[in-house]
Amino acid sequence: MKRVLFVCLGNICRSPTAHGVFRSLVERRGMAHLVEIDSAGTAAYHVGNPPDHRAAAAALKRGVDLSDLRARQAVAADFAHYDFIMAMDNENLSELKSICPADYKGHLGLFLALSSLAEREVPDPYYGGPAGFDHVLDLVEVASEALLDRIAAELHK
């Protein structure tokens, strides 16, 4: 079993999108029994709230349902549970590093860094229009494939 946590600032746009897209991919590949998935934010602004309606609508257009997800804040205890903690941008990676125990043996890094994409940060679409949410989905879909390929390789060692 591998455990993955996706993290952005408020856990209402980027990380729930990654959570939903990755979950769909894991299910399509028949690996749901091998991978646990969650998402969180470095800030507590939206704890308990569903994903942003624009993120949910954009995801649903691609067949990804985010309706069951609720925002929560990332905490130091997450490092004891998750094998992969994937930050959406450098600011959130820095926040995660500040609460990461020195003995964490999992992977803490930028989500897009595992992919072949030139971009390294998932841009926050919150203050933009619909194209920003579609761009996030495009990036997340590619990075999700790369992450799941890596997990599959680790599980088959």
Salt bridges, closest charged atoms under 4 A:
GLU36 OE1 - ARG3 NE 3.21
GLU36 OE2 - HIS81 NE2 2.67
ASP38 OD2 - ARG72 NE 2.94
ASP52 OD1 - ARG54 NE 2.93
ASP68 OD2 - ARG23 NH1 2.79
ASP78 OD1 - ARG72 NH2 3.01
ASP89 OD2 - ARG14 NH1 2.79
GLU119 OE2 - HIS135 NE2 3.08
ASP124 OD2 - ARG14 NH2 3.79
ASP138 OD1 - ARG62 NH1 2.85
GLU141 OE1 - ARG62 NH1 3.10
GLU145 OE1 - ARG29 NH2 2.58
ASP149 OD1 - ARG29 NH1 2.82
GLU154 OE1 - LYS2 NZ 3.10
GLU154 OE2 - ARG150 NE 3.34
